């Protein structure tokens, strides 16, 4: 089953509003997991060097798990907005504009 089929079946099974609620919940959990990474009080090089430390590794894995949850839910939200609501062309235009803006800022 491809992602679009999964999104369609999930929305059909649980409904749009519950899936939007679930997205908000998953994003909150990712926010909390990111906060825990920041609370480790290590700089970037220490984070990379110490990622095998049991505590650091556990915190990073939790964040990774939450990131995967959010990615799956964001895919459903995108499916709802682009396919169900018919805003695919608008999505492409907005995405391209934001992407171009980022590329231009990176050139500065």
Number of C-alpha atoms within 10 A of each C-alpha: 5 6 12 13 10 14 20 16 12 14 20 10 10 10 12 16 10 11 20 17 11 15 21 15 15 21 18 14 19 21 14 15 21 18 13 16 18 13 10 12 10 13 10 9 9 10 18 11 10 14 16 12 11 10 12 18 15 14 21 19 14 18 21 15 15 21 19 13 18 21 15 16 22 18 16 24 19 16 20 20 15 16 14 14 10 12 14 16 10 12 14 12 11 12 12 12 12 12 12 12 11 11 11 10 9 8 6 5
